[in-house]
Amino acid sequence: MHAAYRPSDYKDKLDAARNEMDRLSVIIKNEHEPRAVECRWIDDWEHNMRRCVRQDSGEVVDEHAIPDSSTARSTACPQPTVVRSR
């Protein structure tokens, strides 16, 4: 025999489903989804540019000139916290 469900069990499940629906609606409306994305700084010595590249898509998310005193070839870069939903 199955355990009896209490009305509060259903309410909790409905509330959780509504909260998830609201969260997904915001993502769709804003066309942005906050999530961690692994990135890496890549130095392009030929063009004297340092680029922060997403490892999942190869997209360049930041770039700037390499300072004259820089000797590092490639280092981890800060991860963007918001990326475009696809």
Secondary structure as GFF3:
##gff-version 3
##sequence-region A 1 86
A	DSSP	alpha_helix	7	30	.	.	.	ID=ss1
A	DSSP	beta_strand	32	34	.	.	.	ID=ss2
A	DSSP	beta_strand	39	44	.	.	.	ID=ss3
A	DSSP	beta_strand	49	54	.	.	.	ID=ss4
A	DSSP	beta_strand	60	65	.	.	.	ID=ss5
A	DSSP	beta_strand	74	76	.	.	.	ID=ss6
A	DSSP	beta_strand	82	84	.	.	.	ID=ss7
###
